[in-house]
Amino acid sequence: MLSTIKRKQSSGGGKDSIYFIDSQIGRTYVLKDDGPVRMVVSGTTEINEIIAQSGLTVEEVDLTGDGVEGITVDKKVDGNVEINLKGVNVESLEINTAGVTVRTDKNTVIDKLVVNEKTAFKGSGTIKDADINADDVTFEKMPEKYELAEGVKPSTRSSSGGGGGGSSKVAVSAISVEPAELVLTLGKTEKITAVISPANATNKKVTWSSDHEEVATVDENSNVTAVATGTATITATTEDGGLAATCSVTVWKIVNITREKGYDAIQRAIDDADNTIRGNHIGIAADNGSDNHNVTRNRILFMLSAVV
């Protein structure tokens, strides 16, 4: 419910002004073809969202309520317009059209900024956090922190200078593990690798885990160690975004055979092997160091090695 609205011509510049005093308002559209609109918010006024379809100035004066919670610059804006914020503490500001200039005074605070088109930010207001989804976004005072969408060029400080540092963040979009499958024999250790995309992601940290540590373990440096026969899944999870990728690990047991020639020695080794071993190959290693050959028997497969 709108309790009080006063409309008058402002003394400076002849721009239309609307005063909101002790008012409760949902969504408000601002559209004026021949110039910007000035909105002055005071008292216990709360405005959920302002949809700007033309130039706009917002001021908060003697405010005891929540004031303006969100401002969206609509796609219908024909670019080259200014949004002026004076003493405004706004939860969100979203820019959806190119060519907009946003001016803020030192008392303005924007909690969350989303920029989807080319925009110039002027003034000394504080932007706590920003998502930059477009190229050619400039700041006179950089946000305290901001995140760039993939492929977007880093935002820059405008030539007029201004304080504030700001930290750029490129988000992780994908992760994979190389190799995706790994076969180890008991007691062996091998390193696997997490591949992060994009290559220039800011935070490439991952955590490693095994779903069956009794079969295979993994340390913080991605070294996988075979503990017992069986299978395990090693998972890499990104700190940024919680994305995950896996490596399937199979652990085989080495069964020694003697120098005895012929198929009897191989058959005896197979019969003596632990039938709980999971795998898909029998590796026959010659004692002269020649290449191994793989054999399949009744779908129950084991890793064999000759004694040198």
C-alpha angles and dihedrals in degrees: 000000000000108000102179134011123174120188123191144144111268117235094228117069096344094263120155114256130199120195120207112196122179090339134153111209134168117197119353126193120208118199126156121156100200102048147328126307121230116215119191116194122194145152117020093337119148122187114183097200140353116207106202115205093164139018114315142187119195123190129179113205128176089347121178098164130065093276118194112359101183141009124196123188101213127228088241091071109110094225127247093075130130129230111198121194120190121184090338124151104196128175096211141013121185126187116201103166133061126246098036122144117205117199122192133181124221092266095057120103124188112192097191128016125189116188116189099165140034108296139166119216116202132182137037103286121132122252109189101188133003138186109207112200100164141055124247097041112150133188132198087198114026120230117259086246135352141179126220122215115236112283095014117129116240115271117247139214112250120244093256088074122213135178131277132077114220127192124241119220128192109198125227110250102178145003135198134176124229120240100026090199128036132185119199135174120226114291095011124128128205133174122236127193136227113217113206125201131241097036091223095053110146099222114038096165117134135182121221128215140169124216091208110034089171086068104033134359130201128202131209090270092057095252109152118207125194110230105167139354116281138063133296137176118229113204129199115199124190119232088215109066099348094256116165140203131176145215120206111222126198120190119203132193121233112230114194122220128190130243088264108133128230138037093297091075092051093046091049091052091050092049091050094048123106106263091208091071111114118212144105108235142059108212114206110196119193116222092235093066096254121148121292122249125211123228131186123209125182092322090287103111134183142181112247129183130186122234110246 
